[in-house]
Amino acid sequence: MAVKHKYIEANIGISEDNRQAISDGLNRLLANEYFLYTKTRKFHWNVEGPHFRSIHLLLESQYKEIAEIIDEVAERVRKLGHYALGSYKQFSAVVDLLEHDGEEVADEKTILIELCQDQETIIRLIRSEFIPTADKNKDDGTSDFLTGIMEQHETMAWMLRASAK
C-alpha cells in the first residue's frame, strides 16, 4: 500500500499571505534576472569590435554572476514554501526588462549602455518595490537577501558604466 504524504506548510513565523506576497515579488525578480542573463549571454556571444576581448570577458563574468543570483532567488522562493517560476511564458507575464530580439547586435558602447540600464532597472525595482514588500511582510531574511543582490547589481552596473566611457 502506497503511503500518501501530506504537504507540510512552512511554519517560519511569516503568515501565508505575507509569504505569498514576498514570493510573488521574488518571482518577478527571478523573471528579470533571467531576461538579463539571456541578454548578457547573447551580447557576450555576439560582441564585435576593438575591445572585443575585454567586453567578452566582462560579460562572461556577469552572466555567471547572474546565473548564481537566479539560483539563489529561486531557492529563496522555495524556502518561503512557494514554487519558483521556470518558463519563458511565466517570466514574460511578470518581467519588466525588454528582450533584445534583433538579429544584429549593436556596437560595443550601445551593448554596455543597454546592459547597464537593465542592471539599474533591477536595482531600482529591488530598492523601491521588493525590499519594501519584504519589510512590510515582516521578512527580515528576504530584505537582507535582496540588499545583497542589489549590491551585486550595483557593482555590475558600475563595471558596465565605467567600460562604456
C-alpha positions in Angstrom: 0.0 0.0 0.0 1.4 3.4 -1.0 1.8 6.0 1.7 0.3 9.3 0.9 2.3 12.3 2.1 0.6 15.5 3.2 2.4 18.7 2.1 4.0 20.3 5.1 3.3 24.0 5.1 6.2 26.3 6.0 5.9 27.5 9.6 8.7 30.1 9.8 6.9 33.0 11.6 5.6 34.6 8.4 1.9 34.3 7.5 0.9 32.5 4.3 -0.4 35.8 2.8 2.9 37.5 3.6 4.9 34.6 2.2 2.8 34.7 -1.0 3.3 38.5 -1.4 7.1 38.1 -0.9 7.2 35.1 -3.3 5.3 37.0 -6.0 7.9 39.8 -5.8 10.8 37.3 -5.8 9.3 35.5 -8.8 9.1 38.9 -10.6 12.8 39.5 -9.7 13.6 36.0 -11.0 12.0 36.8 -14.3 14.0 40.0 -14.7 17.2 38.2 -13.7 16.5 35.5 -16.3 15.9 38.1 -19.1 19.1 39.9 -18.1 21.0 36.7 -18.1 19.8 35.8 -21.6 20.5 39.2 -22.9 24.0 39.3 -21.4 24.8 35.9 -22.9 23.6 37.0 -26.3 25.7 40.1 -26.2 28.7 38.0 -24.9 28.4 35.6 -27.9 28.0 38.3 -30.5 30.1 41.3 -29.4 32.5 42.6 -32.0 34.9 45.5 -32.1 38.3 46.8 -31.0 37.5 46.0 -27.3 36.1 42.5 -28.1 38.2 40.6 -25.6 37.7 42.8 -22.6 34.0 43.2 -23.2 33.6 39.4 -23.9 35.3 38.6 -20.6 33.4 41.2 -18.7 30.0 39.9 -20.0 31.1 36.3 -19.2 31.8 37.2 -15.6 28.5 39.0 -15.3 26.3 36.2 -16.8 28.0 33.8 -14.5 27.2 36.0 -11.5 23.6 36.5 -12.7 23.2 32.7 -13.0 24.1 32.4 -9.4 21.6 35.1 -8.5 18.9 33.3 -10.4 19.5 30.1 -8.5 19.6 31.9 -5.1 16.3 33.8 -5.9 14.5 30.6 -6.9 15.7 28.8 -3.8 14.6 31.8 -1.6 11.1 31.3 -3.1 11.2 27.7 -2.2 12.4 28.5 1.4 9.2 30.5 1.8 7.1 27.5 0.8 6.2 28.5 -2.7 7.3 27.5 -6.2 9.7 29.4 -8.4 8.7 30.3 -12.0 10.6 28.4 -14.6 9.3 29.1 -18.1 9.6 31.9 -20.6 5.8 32.1 -20.7 5.7 32.6 -16.9 8.7 35.0 -16.9 7.2 37.0 -19.8 4.0 37.6 -17.8 5.8 39.5 -15.0 9.1 40.8 -16.4 10.0 44.5 -16.5 13.0 44.3 -18.9 12.8 44.1 -22.6 14.4 41.4 -24.7 17.0 42.2 -27.3 15.2 40.4 -30.1 17.1 41.8 -33.1 19.4 39.6 -35.1 22.1 42.2 -35.3 23.8 43.2 -32.1 24.6 46.8 -31.5 28.1 48.3 -31.2 30.2 47.8 -28.1 29.2 51.0 -26.4 25.5 50.5 -27.0 25.7 47.0 -25.6 27.4 48.3 -22.4 24.8 51.1 -22.0 21.8 48.8 -22.6 23.0 46.2 -20.1 23.9 49.0 -17.6 20.3 50.4 -17.9 18.9 46.9 -17.3 21.1 46.5 -14.3 19.9 49.8 -13.0 16.3 48.9 -13.6 16.7 45.8 -11.4 18.4 48.0 -8.7 15.5 50.4 -8.7 13.0 47.6 -8.5 14.8 46.0 -5.6 15.1 49.3 -3.8 11.7 50.7 -4.4 9.4 47.6 -4.5 11.0 44.3 -3.4 12.7 45.3 -0.2 9.7 47.4 1.0 7.4 44.4 0.3 9.7 42.1 2.3 9.8 44.7 5.1 6.0 45.2 5.1 5.5 41.5 5.2 7.9 41.1 8.2 10.6 39.1 6.4 14.0 40.4 7.5 15.8 37.5 5.9 14.5 38.3 2.4 15.1 42.1 3.0 18.8 41.2 3.8 19.0 38.8 0.9 17.7 41.4 -1.5 20.1 44.1 -0.2 23.0 41.7 -1.1 21.6 41.1 -4.6 21.1 44.9 -5.1 24.7 45.5 -4.1 25.9 42.9 -6.7 23.9 44.6 -9.4 25.3 48.0 -8.3 28.8 46.6 -8.9 27.9 45.1 -12.2 26.3 48.4 -13.4 29.4 50.3 -12.3 31.6 48.0 -14.3 29.5 48.4 -17.4 29.2 52.2 -16.9 33.0 52.5 -16.5 33.7 50.3 -19.5 31.3 52.4 -21.7 33.3 55.7 -21.2 
